[in-house]
Amino acid sequence: MIKEVLAEFKEFAVKGNVIDMAVGIIIGGAFSPIVKSLVDDIIMPPIGMVLGNVDFSNLYIPVNNLNEHFDSLAAAKEAGTVTINYGVFINTLITFVIVAFAVFLLVKGINKLKADEKKDEAAEVAANTKECPYCCSEINIKAKKCAFCGSDVE
């Protein structure tokens, strides 16, 4: 029983889909910090500047200590203030949109490659077949008799 389970697991683990998924997860993990840096360090500073020198990473709503003002989110947290960090959420949301768009472009490219491959396969099949003049079935180009209706073909 254990051998059967191990054999089944081995078959599952070495299938192409599982390996492709693992590679995708690893690449996604490596890609995520790059996108986060793109959003935090390149995209959000100009947007913040246009909106009046707003630092999105420091946008928060204090839940307690409402009478105190802090210069940054870090200072508020250090003082023990409970905060709703909507600026960090905005950064995370923009990061997600960029990652989702990158994945969309990747999947779109892969689907185009697969479609081109299917066209090539269809052209190859068409080059190796002909139509029976009697029953209109697709038969091998070398066939002398139709496998579907039994008629002699040229």
C-alpha positions in Angstrom: 0.0 0.0 0.0 2.8 2.4 0.9 4.6 1.6 -2.4 1.4 2.4 -4.3 1.0 5.7 -2.6 4.6 6.6 -3.2 4.4 5.6 -6.8 1.3 7.7 -7.2 2.9 10.7 -5.5 6.0 10.4 -7.7 3.8 10.4 -10.8 2.0 13.5 -9.5 5.1 15.3 -8.5 7.0 14.9 -11.8 4.1 15.8 -14.1 4.7 18.9 -16.1 1.9 20.9 -14.5 3.3 20.6 -11.0 6.8 21.5 -12.0 5.4 24.5 -14.1 3.4 25.6 -11.0 6.5 25.4 -8.8 8.6 27.4 -11.2 5.8 30.0 -11.4 5.6 30.3 -7.7 9.4 30.8 -7.4 9.5 33.4 -10.2 6.4 35.1 -8.7 8.2 35.3 -5.3 11.3 36.8 -6.9 9.2 39.2 -9.0 7.1 40.5 -6.1 9.9 42.6 -4.4 10.8 44.1 -7.8 7.2 45.3 -8.3 6.9 46.5 -4.7 10.0 48.6 -5.2 8.7 49.9 -8.5 5.5 51.0 -6.8 7.0 52.4 -3.6 10.2 53.9 -5.0 9.3 55.0 -8.6 5.5 55.3 -9.1 4.2 56.6 -5.8 6.7 59.5 -5.2 5.7 61.4 -8.3 2.0 60.8 -7.6 2.5 61.9 -4.0 4.3 65.0 -5.3 1.5 65.9 -7.7 -1.0 65.5 -4.8 0.8 67.9 -2.6 3.9 66.0 -1.3 1.9 63.2 0.1 3.8 60.1 1.3 1.4 57.3 0.9 3.3 55.0 3.2 2.5 57.5 6.0 -1.2 57.9 5.4 -3.2 56.4 8.3 -6.2 57.0 10.5 -5.5 56.8 14.3 -8.1 54.6 16.1 -7.0 55.6 19.6 -4.9 58.6 20.8 -7.1 60.8 18.6 -5.9 64.1 20.2 -2.2 63.4 19.4 -0.5 64.1 16.0 2.4 62.1 14.8 4.9 62.9 12.0 4.8 59.4 10.6 3.2 56.0 10.8 6.3 54.7 12.6 6.0 57.4 15.2 2.3 56.6 15.8 3.0 52.9 16.2 5.9 53.6 18.5 3.6 55.6 20.7 1.2 52.6 20.8 -1.5 54.1 18.6 -3.7 51.7 16.8 -3.9 52.8 13.2 -5.8 52.0 10.0 -3.0 52.2 7.4 -4.9 53.1 4.2 -1.7 54.5 2.5 0.1 51.2 2.7 -3.1 49.5 1.4 -3.1 51.8 -1.6 0.5 50.9 -2.3 -0.3 47.2 -2.0 -3.4 47.6 -4.3 -1.3 49.2 -7.0 1.4 46.5 -6.6 -1.3 43.9 -7.1 -2.6 45.6 -10.2 0.9 45.7 -11.7 1.5 42.0 -10.9 -1.9 41.0 -12.3 -1.2 42.9 -15.5 2.2 41.3 -15.9 0.7 37.8 -15.4 -2.1 38.7 -17.9 0.6 39.6 -20.5 2.5 36.4 -19.8 -0.6 34.2 -20.1 -1.6 36.1 -23.3 1.8 35.5 -24.8 1.7 31.8 -23.9 -1.8 31.4 -25.3 -0.6 33.0 -28.6 2.3 30.6 -28.8 -0.1 27.6 -28.2 -2.5 28.9 -30.9 0.4 29.2 -33.4 1.5 25.7 -32.5 -2.1 24.4 -33.1 -2.2 26.1 -36.5 1.1 24.5 -37.4 -0.3 21.0 -36.4 -3.5 21.6 -38.3 -1.5 22.6 -41.4 0.6 19.5 -41.1 -2.5 17.3 -40.8 -4.1 19.0 -43.8 -0.9 18.4 -45.8 -1.2 14.6 -45.0 -4.9 14.2 -45.8 -7.3 14.5 -48.6 -11.1 14.4 -48.8 -12.9 11.3 -50.1 -14.9 12.5 -53.1 -17.8 10.1 -52.2 -18.4 10.6 -48.4 -16.3 13.8 -47.8 -14.4 12.2 -45.0 -10.7 13.1 -44.3 -8.4 10.2 -45.3 -4.7 9.7 -45.6 -3.2 11.2 -48.8 -1.7 7.8 -49.7 -5.0 5.9 -49.4 -6.4 4.0 -52.4 -9.6 3.1 -50.6 -11.7 5.3 -48.2 -11.7 3.8 -44.7 -15.1 5.2 -44.1 -17.2 4.3 -47.1 -14.9 1.7 -48.8 -14.9 3.6 -52.2 -11.9 3.5 -54.4 -10.2 6.9 -54.5 -7.5 8.2 -56.8 
